[in-house]
Amino acid sequence: MSIKDRAKATAKNVEGKIQETMGNVTDNPKAQSEGKAKQVEAKVRHTTEDVKDEAKKIAE
């Protein structure tokens, strides 16, 4: 996984955590769910890139 892709996924995760927390503080269910969705998106990105990395290792 490139450092750039990993940084983007990590940033998306942090953004999601902040948004979810703000939704909790303000009692805003929409912000909570959007924050959780961003965290899931970040996890999927990390997993996808991890699979790519493993495939490269196998191919070598």
C-alpha positions in Angstrom: 0.0 0.0 0.0 1.4 3.3 -0.9 1.9 5.8 1.9 -0.3 8.2 0.1 -3.2 5.7 0.0 -2.7 4.7 3.6 -2.7 8.4 4.7 -5.9 9.1 2.8 -7.6 6.1 4.5 -6.3 7.1 7.9 -7.5 10.7 7.4 -11.0 9.4 6.3 -11.1 7.3 9.5 -10.2 10.2 11.7 -12.7 12.4 9.9 -15.4 9.8 10.6 -14.5 9.5 14.2 -14.7 13.2 14.7 -18.0 13.4 12.8 -19.4 10.6 14.9 -18.3 12.2 18.1 -19.8 15.5 17.1 -23.0 13.7 16.3 -23.0 12.1 19.7 -22.3 15.5 21.5 -25.0 17.3 19.5 -27.4 14.4 19.5 -27.5 14.4 15.7 -28.1 10.8 14.4 -27.4 11.8 10.8 -23.9 13.0 11.7 -23.3 9.9 13.8 -24.3 7.5 10.9 -22.2 9.5 8.4 -19.2 9.4 10.7 -19.6 5.6 11.1 -19.9 5.2 7.3 -16.7 7.1 6.8 -15.0 4.8 9.3 -16.3 1.8 7.4 -15.1 3.3 4.1 -11.6 3.8 5.6 -11.5 0.2 6.9 -12.5 -1.1 3.4 -9.7 1.0 1.8 -7.2 -0.4 4.2 -8.3 -4.0 3.7 -8.3 -3.5 -0.1 -4.8 -2.2 -0.1 -3.6 -5.0 2.3 -5.0 -7.5 -0.1 -3.1 -5.8 -3.0 0.1 -5.9 -0.9 -0.3 -9.6 -0.2 -1.0 -10.3 -3.9 2.2 -8.5 -4.8 4.2 -10.6 -2.3 2.8 -13.8 -3.7 3.5 -12.7 -7.3 7.2 -12.0 -6.5 
